[in-house]
Amino acid sequence: MTLAGPRDSTIAIVGDGFGSALVYTTAVYLGFRPEQVTVYGPNANPVETYQQFAYNLGQTILRSESESHFLPADWPTFAQLDAWARRSPAPLLRSVRRRYNPGVAEILAEATTVQRRLGWDANRLPARIGWLQREQHPTPHFTLYDEQANYAGRARHVMLAIGHGPLAYPPALARAREDPSLADRIVQAYEPKAYDPEGRYVVIGAGIASVNEWANALDTGAKVISLLRSPIPDEQDLNTPRCFFEALGIDAFQSLPFDRRLAFLGQILKGTAPRRRGWEQRVREGREQGRFEQLMGEIDEILPGPAGLRIHISNRHGPDPGWLDVTGVVAGTGFQKSGLTLPLLRRLVQFYDLPVEEGRLLLRGNCGVPRLDRPDSRLCMMGIHANPVIPHGDTIAGLKYVARRFVADCARAERIRYRRFPSRLRLQLSLAGSSVDAIRRVRRAEQLA
């Protein structure tokens, strides 16, 4: 059962995805009582949004490694949980060689189990927050309101875990989607789709989403044109270079001025994909069968055509590919990164005159929102909007990093009595055992690295 109405809480978590799950888990693990934490959002399970995206993408394993999972502490790692569940040393051996990635079904089973055990949904108010107001009396706190301006509760500390912005499309595709005769043939990689085995599709980009779609289309027998704006990016195991998953790398990144951080993010967060033997084999076979090719350029015009669409491709680096007849276009172009695309953030920026650069809030080094965050009443952001502070902020590891720091700050401000080590250990092992039982009940994902 969810909460029946608004309540006062020590910590409010605005959002109902992975970030909210990790903040809630960390808070309970550290010593906050569940009733001191309120989650705001319509989803009954924190994995719902990601699960739908993964299904649309045909994703079966995560890009993350063994240390990224949903238990409050890192040990046991996910490879250890998997080895325990399957009674096999194979996950451990792959993890040692950095060739282990959690399966989507397995990691979601763990996340769902942990949240069910800790009462995440029982402490959730099924409302989407549309506004929060900084109050100073009688003590510093925030008052929250839903999107219909109804009162939703008060909290001393607030974490904004509102996820990504809307899906991003190149300008020509965004314009074409406004035409009803073209719209259903232009989709984002993260949207539902079906490939015609006799069709010919353009997939834009060479990041992990695009490479997934190469494989999905080729598996149906369709032809694929991979459209790149620049030469194929370097292969990269993780979302960012590995050094930025460590404290020294994060500190070095934060030492840069904000504008240089944004420029640097533009370089390291470009579309990249890890090496996957299954993908390589499919692409190689597709080339040999004449069903896979790559072109350089960008789509600048889209018209109806005999196959469905007629597109024009221009290339700033060489000869134009020109006009092509294709069945459809899939854009592996991710999400809009500007915080101004999200109504709540846009309202906060406008009302409180928060500093913004290139659509990004100039967060503090602790991911605090300037002019509203204070040590005794924190307002913090996590996820993709924290990337200018934590370069891997939109990964499970990055979300956990921010969640731990935020909850520790809240605990110091509230002077709570920390859960003792034996109690934390019992909780961790109990959650690990329940997770192992859940993992054992799902089909094992094939490792592709």
C-alpha positions as CSV (number, residue, x, y, z in Angstrom):
1,M,0.0,0.0,0.0
2,T,1.2,3.5,-0.9
3,L,0.8,6.5,1.3
4,A,-2.8,7.8,1.5
5,G,-1.9,11.4,1.7
6,P,0.8,14.0,2.4
7,R,3.1,13.8,5.4
8,D,6.1,15.5,6.9
9,S,9.4,13.7,6.5
10,T,13.1,14.2,7.2
11,I,14.1,13.3,3.6
12,A,11.9,13.7,0.5
13,I,13.0,12.0,-2.7
14,V,11.4,13.6,-5.8
15,G,11.4,10.8,-8.4
16,D,10.6,7.1,-8.5
17,G,13.5,5.5,-10.5
18,F,16.9,4.0,-9.8
19,G,18.1,7.1,-8.0
20,S,15.2,7.1,-5.6
21,A,15.7,3.5,-4.8
22,L,19.4,4.0,-4.0
23,V,18.7,7.1,-1.8
24,Y,16.0,5.2,0.1
25,T,18.1,2.1,0.6
26,T,21.1,4.1,1.8
27,A,19.0,6.1,4.2
28,V,17.4,3.0,5.8
29,Y,20.8,1.2,5.9
30,L,22.5,4.1,7.6
31,G,19.9,4.5,10.3
32,F,16.9,6.5,9.2
33,R,13.5,4.9,9.9
34,P,11.5,4.2,6.8
35,E,8.7,6.6,7.9
36,Q,11.3,9.4,7.9
37,V,11.8,9.1,4.1
38,T,9.1,9.9,1.6
39,V,9.3,9.0,-2.1
40,Y,7.3,11.0,-4.6
41,G,6.3,9.5,-8.0
42,P,3.6,7.6,-9.9
43,N,5.5,4.4,-10.6
44,A,4.9,1.4,-8.2
45,N,8.3,0.0,-8.8
46,P,11.6,1.9,-9.2
47,V,12.7,-0.3,-12.2
48,E,9.6,0.4,-14.4
49,T,11.0,3.2,-16.5
50,Y,14.4,1.5,-17.1
51,Q,12.7,-1.9,-17.7
52,Q,10.6,-0.4,-20.5
53,F,13.6,1.3,-22.1
54,A,15.6,-1.9,-21.9
55,Y,12.8,-3.9,-23.5
56,N,12.4,-1.3,-26.3
57,L,16.1,-1.5,-26.9
58,G,16.3,-5.3,-26.8
59,Q,18.9,-5.0,-24.1
60,T,19.8,-8.1,-22.1
61,I,22.9,-7.1,-20.2
62,L,24.0,-3.9,-18.5
63,R,27.0,-1.9,-19.4
64,S,27.8,-1.7,-15.7
65,E,30.2,-4.0,-14.0
66,S,30.0,-6.2,-10.9
67,E,30.2,-3.4,-8.3
68,S,27.2,-1.6,-9.7
69,H,24.0,-3.0,-8.0
70,F,21.3,-2.1,-5.6
71,L,22.4,-3.6,-2.2
72,P,23.2,-0.7,0.2
73,A,26.9,-1.8,0.5
74,D,29.1,-2.9,-2.4
75,W,29.9,-6.3,-0.9
76,P,28.9,-8.9,-2.0
77,T,29.4,-7.7,-5.6
78,F,26.9,-8.7,-8.2
79,A,29.2,-11.3,-9.7
80,Q,29.4,-12.9,-6.2
81,L,25.6,-12.9,-5.9
82,D,25.3,-14.4,-9.4
83,A,27.9,-17.1,-8.6
84,W,26.1,-17.9,-5.4
85,A,22.7,-18.0,-7.1
86,R,24.0,-20.2,-10.0
87,R,26.5,-22.2,-8.0
88,S,29.1,-21.5,-10.6
89,P,32.5,-19.7,-10.4
90,A,32.1,-18.4,-13.9
91,P,30.8,-14.9,-12.9
92,L,33.8,-14.5,-10.5
93,L,36.3,-15.5,-13.2
94,R,34.8,-13.1,-15.7
95,S,34.7,-10.3,-13.1
96,V,38.4,-10.6,-12.3
97,R,39.1,-10.0,-16.1
98,R,36.6,-7.1,-16.2
99,R,34.4,-9.2,-18.6
100,Y,31.4,-9.5,-16.4
101,N,28.2,-7.4,-16.9
102,P,25.0,-8.0,-14.9
103,G,22.0,-9.3,-16.8
104,V,19.1,-6.9,-17.1
105,A,16.6,-9.5,-15.6
106,E,19.0,-10.4,-12.8
107,I,19.7,-6.8,-11.7
108,L,16.1,-5.8,-11.9
109,A,15.2,-8.8,-9.8
110,E,17.7,-7.7,-7.2
111,A,16.4,-4.1,-7.2
112,T,12.8,-5.1,-6.9
113,T,13.6,-7.5,-4.0
114,V,15.6,-4.9,-2.0
115,Q,12.9,-2.3,-2.4
116,R,10.1,-4.7,-1.4
117,R,12.0,-5.8,1.6
118,L,12.8,-2.3,2.8
119,G,9.3,-0.9,2.1
120,W,10.0,1.6,-0.7
121,D,6.5,1.5,-2.1
122,A,4.9,1.7,1.3
123,N,6.6,5.1,1.8
124,R,5.7,6.5,-1.6
125,L,3.1,9.1,-2.3
126,P,1.9,8.5,-5.9
127,A,2.1,12.1,-7.0
128,R,4.4,13.9,-9.5
129,I,6.0,16.9,-7.8
130,G,5.5,20.2,-9.8
131,W,6.9,22.7,-7.3
132,L,8.9,23.0,-4.1
133,Q,9.2,26.1,-1.9
134,R,12.1,27.0,0.3
135,E,10.8,27.9,3.8
136,Q,12.9,29.3,6.7
137,H,10.5,29.2,9.6
138,P,10.1,27.7,12.1
139,T,13.2,25.8,10.9
140,P,14.7,25.5,7.3
141,H,12.7,23.1,5.2
142,F,10.9,22.6,1.9
143,T,7.2,22.5,1.1
144,L,6.3,20.3,-1.8
145,Y,3.3,20.6,-4.2
146,D,2.1,18.3,-7.0
147,E,1.6,19.3,-10.6
148,Q,-2.0,20.4,-9.8
149,A,-0.6,22.7,-7.0
150,N,-2.0,20.4,-4.3
151,Y,0.0,20.3,-1.0
152,A,2.2,17.1,-1.0
153,G,4.1,17.4,2.3
154,R,7.2,19.0,3.9
155,A,10.7,17.8,4.3
156,R,13.9,19.0,5.8
157,H,16.1,17.6,3.0
158,V,15.2,17.0,-0.6
159,M,16.8,14.9,-3.3
160,L,15.8,15.7,-6.9
161,A,16.0,12.3,-8.6
162,I,13.9,13.1,-11.6
163,G,15.8,11.2,-14.3
164,H,16.6,12.1,-17.9
165,G,14.9,14.8,-20.0
166,P,12.8,13.9,-23.1
167,L,14.2,11.8,-25.9
168,A,16.5,13.7,-28.3
169,Y,16.1,13.8,-32.1
170,P,18.2,15.5,-34.8
171,P,16.4,18.7,-36.1
172,A,15.4,17.2,-39.4
173,L,13.8,14.2,-37.7
174,A,12.1,16.3,-35.1
175,R,10.4,18.3,-37.9
176,A,9.4,15.2,-39.9
177,R,7.8,13.7,-36.8
178,E,5.3,16.5,-36.8
179,D,4.0,15.2,-40.1
180,P,1.5,12.3,-39.4
181,S,2.4,10.6,-42.7
182,L,6.0,10.3,-41.6
183,A,5.9,10.1,-37.8
184,D,5.4,6.4,-37.4
185,R,8.5,5.6,-39.5
186,I,10.8,7.7,-37.4
187,V,11.5,6.4,-33.9
188,Q,14.0,6.7,-31.1
189,A,16.0,3.7,-30.1
190,Y,14.4,3.8,-26.7
191,E,10.9,3.7,-28.1
192,P,8.8,0.6,-29.1
193,K,9.5,-0.5,-32.6
194,A,9.2,-3.5,-35.0
195,Y,11.4,-4.2,-38.0
196,D,10.1,-5.5,-41.4
197,P,12.4,-8.4,-42.5
198,E,12.2,-7.0,-46.0
199,G,12.9,-3.4,-44.9
200,R,15.9,-1.1,-45.1
201,Y,16.6,1.0,-42.1
202,V,18.9,3.9,-41.2
203,V,20.2,3.8,-37.7
204,I,21.8,7.1,-36.6
205,G,24.8,7.0,-34.2
206,A,27.3,4.5,-33.1
207,G,26.7,4.4,-29.3
208,I,25.5,1.4,-27.4
209,A,21.8,2.1,-28.2
210,S,22.6,2.3,-32.0
211,V,24.7,-0.8,-31.9
212,N,21.9,-2.7,-30.2
213,E,19.6,-1.6,-33.0
214,W,22.0,-2.8,-35.7
215,A,21.8,-6.2,-34.1
216,N,18.1,-6.1,-33.6
217,A,17.4,-5.2,-37.3
218,L,19.9,-7.6,-38.7
219,D,18.4,-10.4,-36.6
220,T,15.0,-10.0,-38.3
221,G,16.7,-10.2,-41.8
222,A,16.4,-6.4,-42.5
223,K,19.0,-4.3,-44.1
224,V,20.8,-1.6,-42.0
225,I,22.5,1.6,-43.0
226,S,24.6,2.9,-40.0
227,L,24.7,6.7,-40.4
228,L,27.6,8.5,-38.5
229,R,28.3,12.2,-38.2
230,S,32.0,11.5,-37.5
231,P,34.3,8.5,-37.7
232,I,33.4,5.5,-35.5
233,P,34.1,6.4,-31.8
234,D,36.6,4.5,-29.7
235,E,35.3,1.4,-27.9
236,Q,34.8,2.1,-24.2
237,D,33.7,-0.5,-21.6
238,L,31.9,2.0,-19.4
239,N,29.9,5.2,-20.0
240,T,33.0,7.3,-19.1
241,P,36.7,6.4,-18.9
242,R,37.3,4.1,-15.9
243,C,39.4,6.7,-14.0
244,F,36.2,8.9,-13.5
245,F,34.6,6.1,-11.4
246,E,37.2,6.7,-8.7
247,A,37.6,9.5,-6.2
248,L,40.9,10.8,-7.6
249,G,39.4,11.1,-11.1
250,I,36.2,12.9,-9.7
251,D,38.3,15.3,-7.7
252,A,40.5,16.1,-10.8
253,F,37.3,16.7,-12.8
254,Q,35.8,19.0,-10.2
255,S,38.9,21.1,-10.1
256,L,38.2,22.3,-13.7
257,P,36.1,25.5,-14.3
258,F,32.5,24.7,-15.1
259,D,32.8,25.6,-18.8
260,R,35.8,23.3,-19.2
261,R,33.9,20.5,-17.5
262,L,31.0,20.9,-20.0
263,A,33.5,20.8,-22.9
264,F,35.2,17.8,-21.4
265,L,31.9,16.0,-20.9
266,G,31.1,16.6,-24.6
267,Q,34.3,14.6,-25.4
268,I,34.1,11.7,-23.0
269,L,30.3,11.3,-23.1
270,K,30.1,11.0,-26.9
271,G,28.4,7.9,-28.3
272,T,30.6,4.9,-27.3
273,A,30.0,1.2,-27.2
274,P,31.7,-1.6,-25.4
275,R,33.1,-4.5,-27.4
276,R,30.6,-7.4,-27.7
277,R,31.4,-10.5,-29.6
278,G,27.7,-11.2,-30.5
279,W,27.3,-7.7,-32.0
280,E,30.6,-8.0,-34.0
281,Q,29.5,-11.4,-35.4
282,R,26.1,-10.1,-36.5
283,V,27.6,-7.0,-38.2
284,R,30.3,-9.1,-39.9
285,E,27.7,-11.5,-41.3
286,G,25.5,-8.6,-42.3
287,R,28.3,-7.0,-44.3
288,E,29.1,-10.4,-46.0
289,Q,25.4,-10.7,-47.0
290,G,25.1,-7.1,-48.2
291,R,22.7,-6.2,-45.4
292,F,24.9,-3.8,-43.5
293,E,26.8,-0.6,-44.6
294,Q,28.0,2.6,-43.0
295,L,27.7,6.1,-44.4
296,M,29.0,9.5,-43.1
297,G,26.7,12.5,-42.9
298,E,23.5,13.9,-41.5
299,I,19.9,13.7,-42.6
300,D,18.7,17.2,-43.7
301,E,15.4,16.4,-45.5
302,I,12.8,13.7,-45.3
303,L,9.9,13.1,-47.7
304,P,7.4,10.3,-48.3
305,G,8.9,7.6,-50.6
306,P,8.1,4.3,-52.3
307,A,9.7,2.3,-49.5
308,G,8.2,4.6,-46.8
309,L,10.7,7.4,-46.6
310,R,12.9,9.3,-49.0
311,I,15.8,10.9,-47.1
312,H,18.6,13.2,-48.1
313,I,22.0,12.9,-46.5
314,S,24.7,15.6,-46.5
315,N,28.3,15.1,-45.5
316,R,30.5,17.9,-44.3
317,H,33.6,15.7,-44.5
318,G,33.3,14.4,-48.0
319,P,30.9,13.6,-50.9
320,D,27.2,13.7,-50.1
321,P,25.5,10.3,-50.1
322,G,22.4,12.1,-51.5
323,W,18.9,10.7,-51.7
324,L,18.0,7.2,-50.3
325,D,14.8,5.2,-50.2
326,V,14.4,3.5,-46.8
327,T,11.7,1.9,-44.7
328,G,12.4,3.8,-41.5
329,V,14.9,5.7,-39.4
330,V,16.0,4.9,-35.9
331,A,17.7,7.6,-33.9
332,G,20.2,6.4,-31.3
333,T,20.6,9.9,-30.0
334,G,19.8,9.5,-26.4
335,F,18.1,12.1,-24.2
336,Q,18.0,15.9,-24.0
337,K,20.6,16.9,-21.4
338,S,19.3,20.4,-20.6
339,G,17.6,20.7,-17.3
340,L,15.3,23.3,-18.7
341,T,13.4,20.6,-20.6
342,L,12.0,19.4,-17.3
343,P,9.1,21.6,-15.9
344,L,10.1,21.4,-12.2
345,L,13.7,22.4,-12.9
346,R,12.7,25.1,-15.3
347,R,10.3,26.6,-12.7
348,L,13.0,26.5,-10.0
349,V,15.5,28.2,-12.3
350,Q,13.0,31.0,-13.2
351,F,11.7,31.6,-9.7
352,Y,14.9,31.5,-7.8
353,D,17.1,32.8,-10.6
354,L,19.4,29.8,-10.4
355,P,22.7,29.9,-12.4
356,V,22.5,27.9,-15.6
357,E,25.1,27.4,-18.4
358,E,24.3,25.7,-21.7
359,G,21.1,24.3,-20.0
360,R,23.0,22.8,-17.1
361,L,22.5,24.0,-13.5
362,L,25.8,25.1,-11.9
363,L,25.6,22.6,-9.1
364,R,28.0,22.8,-6.1
365,G,30.7,20.2,-5.6
366,N,28.4,18.1,-3.4
367,C,25.6,18.3,-6.1
368,G,23.8,20.9,-4.1
369,V,21.5,23.3,-5.8
370,P,23.0,26.8,-5.4
371,R,20.9,29.5,-3.5
372,L,18.7,26.7,-2.1
373,D,21.0,24.1,-0.6
374,R,22.4,24.6,2.9
375,P,24.1,22.2,5.3
376,D,21.2,21.9,7.7
377,S,18.6,21.6,4.9
378,R,19.9,20.1,1.7
379,L,18.6,20.3,-1.8
380,C,20.6,18.0,-4.1
381,M,20.4,16.6,-7.6
382,M,21.5,13.3,-9.0
383,G,21.5,11.5,-12.4
384,I,22.4,13.1,-15.7
385,H,21.8,16.6,-14.3
386,A,24.7,16.0,-11.9
387,N,27.2,15.0,-14.7
388,P,28.9,18.4,-14.6
389,V,30.0,17.5,-11.0
390,I,30.1,13.6,-11.1
391,P,31.0,12.6,-14.7
392,H,29.4,9.1,-14.3
393,G,26.4,10.6,-12.4
394,D,23.8,8.8,-14.6
395,T,25.2,5.3,-14.0
396,I,24.2,3.0,-11.1
397,A,27.7,3.6,-9.6
398,G,27.3,7.4,-9.9
399,L,23.8,7.4,-8.5
400,K,25.1,5.4,-5.5
401,Y,28.0,7.8,-5.0
402,V,25.7,10.8,-4.9
403,A,23.1,9.0,-2.7
404,R,25.7,8.0,-0.1
405,R,27.1,11.5,0.2
406,F,23.7,13.1,0.4
407,V,22.4,10.7,3.1
408,A,25.6,11.1,5.1
409,D,25.1,14.9,5.0
410,C,21.5,14.5,6.1
411,A,22.5,12.2,9.0
412,R,25.1,14.7,10.2
413,A,22.5,17.5,10.0
414,E,19.9,15.5,11.9
415,R,22.4,13.9,14.3
416,I,20.7,10.6,14.0
417,R,21.9,7.5,15.8
418,Y,23.7,5.4,13.1
419,R,22.7,1.8,12.7
420,R,25.4,-0.3,14.4
421,F,27.8,-2.3,12.3
422,P,26.4,-5.8,13.4
423,S,22.9,-4.5,12.4
424,R,24.1,-3.2,9.1
425,L,25.9,-6.5,8.4
426,R,22.8,-8.5,9.2
427,L,20.7,-6.3,7.0
428,Q,23.1,-6.5,4.1
429,L,23.5,-10.3,4.3
430,S,19.7,-10.7,4.6
431,L,19.1,-8.6,1.5
432,A,21.9,-10.5,-0.3
433,G,20.2,-13.8,0.5
434,S,16.8,-12.6,-0.7
435,S,18.4,-11.2,-3.9
436,V,20.1,-14.5,-4.6
437,D,16.8,-16.3,-4.3
438,A,15.3,-13.8,-6.8
439,I,18.2,-14.1,-9.2
440,R,18.0,-17.9,-9.1
441,R,14.4,-17.7,-10.4
442,V,15.2,-15.7,-13.6
443,R,16.8,-17.0,-16.7
444,R,20.5,-16.4,-16.9
445,A,21.6,-13.8,-19.3
446,E,24.3,-14.6,-21.9
447,Q,27.5,-12.7,-21.3
448,L,28.5,-10.9,-24.5
449,A,31.9,-9.4,-23.6
